[in-house]
Structures are given as C-alpha cells and as structure tokens.
Amino acid sequence: MMTMNMTSAIKDFKWVLKLLQSSKSKAHLDTTLRCFNLWENKHTKDRLTEADADAVKHMRYQFWCFYKNKNSRFGLLSK
C-alpha cells in the first residue's frame, strides 16, 4: 500500500475548489474539471490505504456537489 501526501493533496484540492468557486462561465467550469482530473491523477494511486481512500472519496464527493451546483446555475442562466 502507498500512503499519499495528504498535506499536498489537501492544499491542491483547496486550490481546485477555489478555482471552481470563482468560475464565471461554462468555459471556466470546463477548465476546472480538467484541473480536478489532474488533481486525481497526481494524488490517487491504485493502492491507497483505507484512510487515504476514504479522504479521497470525501474530496471527490465535495467537488462533484459543488461542480453540479455551479453547472446547474450556468444552465439556468443560458436559458
């Protein structure tokens, strides 16, 4: 099992969330999604400890909740 650098993962994740929260268009939102994918590639490995896997699961859930909420706002504004 590999242990991820949780401090680095959280710092990078907070940056992705700030980027998401500051998104003002669908194009910005698409860029945020690419940044989130880069975060996942950097900080998730095939074999994480159970604690690390739970932390990643929570961060993914948090991102997708914010992302879907923000995405729905842009959908409502464009109609």
C-alpha positions in Angstrom: 0.0 0.0 0.0 1.1 3.5 -0.7 0.5 6.5 1.6 -0.4 9.7 -0.2 1.0 13.0 0.8 -2.2 14.2 2.5 -0.9 17.7 3.1 -0.1 18.2 -0.5 -3.4 16.6 -1.7 -5.5 18.9 0.6 -3.6 22.0 -0.5 -4.0 21.2 -4.1 -7.7 20.3 -3.6 -8.4 23.6 -1.9 -6.9 25.3 -4.9 -9.2 23.4 -7.3 -12.2 24.3 -5.1 -11.2 28.0 -5.2 -11.0 27.7 -9.0 -14.4 26.1 -9.1 -16.0 28.7 -6.9 -14.6 31.6 -8.9 -15.8 30.1 -12.3 -17.9 32.6 -14.1 -18.7 30.8 -17.3 -19.1 27.3 -18.8 -15.6 27.5 -20.2 -14.2 28.3 -16.8 -16.1 25.3 -15.4 -14.7 23.0 -18.1 -11.1 24.2 -17.1 -11.9 23.5 -13.5 -12.9 20.0 -14.4 -9.6 19.4 -16.2 -7.8 20.7 -13.1 -9.8 18.3 -10.9 -8.8 15.4 -13.2 -5.1 16.4 -13.0 -5.5 16.5 -9.2 -6.9 13.0 -9.2 -4.1 11.7 -11.4 -1.5 13.3 -9.2 -2.8 12.3 -5.8 -4.6 9.0 -6.3 -2.8 5.7 -6.8 -4.2 2.3 -7.5 -3.5 1.1 -4.0 -4.2 3.6 -1.3 -4.5 2.9 2.4 -8.1 2.7 3.6 -7.8 6.1 5.4 -6.4 7.8 2.3 -9.1 6.2 0.1 -11.8 7.5 2.4 -10.3 11.0 2.3 -10.1 11.0 -1.5 -13.7 9.7 -1.7 -14.9 12.6 0.5 -13.0 15.2 -1.5 -14.4 13.8 -4.8 -17.9 13.9 -3.3 -17.3 17.5 -2.2 -16.0 18.5 -5.7 -18.9 16.9 -7.5 -21.5 18.5 -5.3 -20.0 22.0 -5.9 -19.5 21.3 -9.6 -23.1 20.1 -10.2 -24.5 23.1 -8.3 -22.3 25.5 -10.3 -23.0 23.8 -13.6 -26.8 23.9 -13.0 -26.5 27.7 -12.4 -24.9 28.2 -15.8 -27.6 26.0 -17.3 -30.3 28.2 -15.8 -28.6 31.4 -16.9 -28.2 30.4 -20.5 -32.0 29.6 -21.0 
